[in-house]
Amino acid sequence: MALKLGYTTGGSLYSRRYRYPNHFIKLDNLWYCTEEMANLMAMYKSTVNHRETIREMQPILPLGFGEPLNLGARL
């Protein structure tokens, strides 16, 4: 599951197993996690991917951005 989400099998999973021991179990040399932890990891990975997408977008500035403000004008 972790590899399909794009996690490495090293440090990040080790730290999650250490922080949340009730959500992981080892059977026959394979680690399993609860459905709740799998959903949490998937949502976090999705958030990280969305952040990368937003960083790559071109900024869109509002109309009149950078023009001097006229604070003394009456409307």
Backbone torsions as a table, in degrees:
resi	resn	phi	psi	omega
1	MET	NA	-44.3	-177.8
2	ALA	-64.5	-40.3	179.1
3	LEU	-66.1	-37.1	178.6
4	LYS	-67.0	-29.5	177.1
5	LEU	-80.4	-13.9	179.2
6	GLY	99.4	11.4	176.7
7	TYR	-82.8	152.6	172.8
8	THR	-83.4	157.9	-178.8
9	THR	-85.3	1.5	-175.8
10	GLY	-91.2	-116.4	-168.4
11	GLY	-60.2	-42.1	-174.9
12	SER	-65.1	-39.9	178.8
13	LEU	-73.6	-36.1	177.4
14	TYR	-61.0	-44.6	-179.0
15	SER	-67.2	-35.2	176.8
16	ARG	-66.7	-41.3	177.9
17	ARG	-63.3	-35.8	179.4
18	TYR	-71.0	-42.3	-178.0
19	ARG	-75.4	-33.5	-176.5
20	TYR	-125.2	68.1	-174.3
21	PRO	-66.4	-22.9	-179.4
22	ASN	-75.4	-10.3	-177.5
23	HIS	-102.3	-1.0	-178.6
24	PHE	-127.6	146.2	176.3
25	ILE	-144.8	145.4	-179.9
26	LYS	-110.9	122.1	177.2
27	LEU	-130.5	127.2	177.8
28	ASP	52.1	47.1	178.9
29	ASN	63.4	17.2	174.8
30	LEU	-121.0	139.5	178.0
31	TRP	-93.5	137.0	176.4
32	TYR	-123.2	150.1	177.1
33	CYS	-128.0	163.3	-179.7
34	THR	-72.5	162.1	178.7
35	GLU	-63.0	-36.9	179.3
36	GLU	-62.7	-43.2	179.6
37	MET	-67.2	-39.6	178.2
38	ALA	-62.2	-41.9	177.8
39	ASN	-64.7	-41.5	178.8
40	LEU	-62.6	-44.1	179.1
41	MET	-64.9	-38.5	178.9
42	ALA	-67.0	-41.6	179.2
43	MET	-65.8	-40.4	178.9
44	TYR	-63.5	-43.9	180.0
45	LYS	-64.4	-38.0	177.3
46	SER	-63.1	-40.9	178.4
47	THR	-63.1	-42.8	179.2
48	VAL	-62.5	-42.5	179.3
49	ASN	-64.4	-38.3	178.3
50	HIS	-66.9	-37.5	177.5
51	ARG	-61.8	-42.1	179.1
52	GLU	-63.9	-38.9	178.3
53	THR	-63.9	-42.7	-178.6
54	ILE	-67.8	-37.6	178.2
55	ARG	-62.3	-32.2	-177.5
56	GLU	-80.9	-13.5	-178.7
57	MET	-71.5	151.0	175.2
58	GLN	-76.5	138.5	179.6
59	PRO	-70.0	143.9	176.8
60	ILE	-117.1	114.6	-176.6
61	LEU	-93.5	147.8	-179.6
62	PRO	-68.0	158.6	179.4
63	LEU	-60.1	129.7	179.4
64	GLY	84.5	10.2	-180.0
65	PHE	-67.3	130.8	178.2
66	GLY	93.5	-9.2	177.2
67	GLU	-76.5	149.3	179.1
68	PRO	-65.0	143.4	178.8
69	LEU	-81.6	139.5	177.0
70	ASN	-110.4	87.7	-174.2
71	LEU	-77.6	-18.7	-177.6
72	GLY	-88.7	-7.6	-176.5
73	ALA	-76.7	143.5	175.2
74	ARG	-96.2	146.2	178.6
75	LEU	-91.0	NA	NA
